[in-house]
Amino acid sequence: MDTTSLIDSMVELLKSSLDAHGEQHDIAADADAPLIGGAAVLSSLALVSYVLDVEAHVDSEFGMPVTLVNEDALSRSKSPFRTVRSLAEYVLELAGVADAKEDPGLEPRVVRA
């Protein structure tokens, strides 16, 4: 699993989510698309669906079941849900592929079946 392919996949999932939820915005679906905040490209309901789609994709494509919404993610000073890129970095962190950028004290949280 590499950052570029993961981000590309997540951008495609974002485009699908935008289409499925009828979200129409001037903001392009790309790696820096904001997922939360005033400029978010998705509604809160669509964000939940998108996160579930990302979890399912990571599991099916890479055989790594992950849970993205957890206490660690929600308690960070910088949310991993800021952009597609930051969420991809978080996925890699959980998978043990990338160094923990937000909080080096966190251990990877990969749930293996």
C-alpha positions, 0 to 999 in steps of 0.5 A, spaced: 500 500 500 503 506 497 500 513 499 499 515 491 495 509 490 491 510 496 489 517 495 487 516 488 482 510 490 480 515 496 479 521 491 475 516 486 471 514 492 469 521 494 467 522 487 462 516 488 460 519 494 459 526 492 454 523 486 451 518 490 449 523 495 447 529 490 452 533 493 454 539 488 460 543 490 465 548 486 470 544 490 474 539 486 474 532 489 482 531 490 487 530 495 486 536 498 478 536 498 476 538 505 472 533 509 470 537 515 469 544 517 465 550 513 468 548 506 467 541 507 465 537 500 460 532 504 455 533 508 456 530 515 451 524 513 455 523 506 462 523 510 460 517 515 458 514 508 465 516 505 469 513 511 465 507 511 467 506 504 474 507 505 474 502 511 471 497 506 476 499 500 482 498 505 479 491 507 478 489 500 484 491 496 489 491 501 486 485 506 487 490 512 481 491 516 481 498 519 476 502 524 477 510 522 473 513 527 475 511 534 477 515 540 484 516 538 482 519 531 477 524 535 481 526 540 487 529 536 488 536 536 489 535 528 483 531 526 485 526 521 478 527 517 481 534 515 482 532 508 483 526 503 490 526 504 490 527 511 485 521 512 490 517 507 496 518 512 491 516 518 490 510 514 497 508 513 499 510 520 493 505 522 496 500 517 503 500 520 505 503 513 507 510 515 510 513 521 505 516 526 505 523 524 500 526 529 502 523 535 508 518 535 506 515 542 500 512 538 500 504 536 497 502 530 490 500 531 489 494 525 484 489 527 486 483 523 480 478 522 
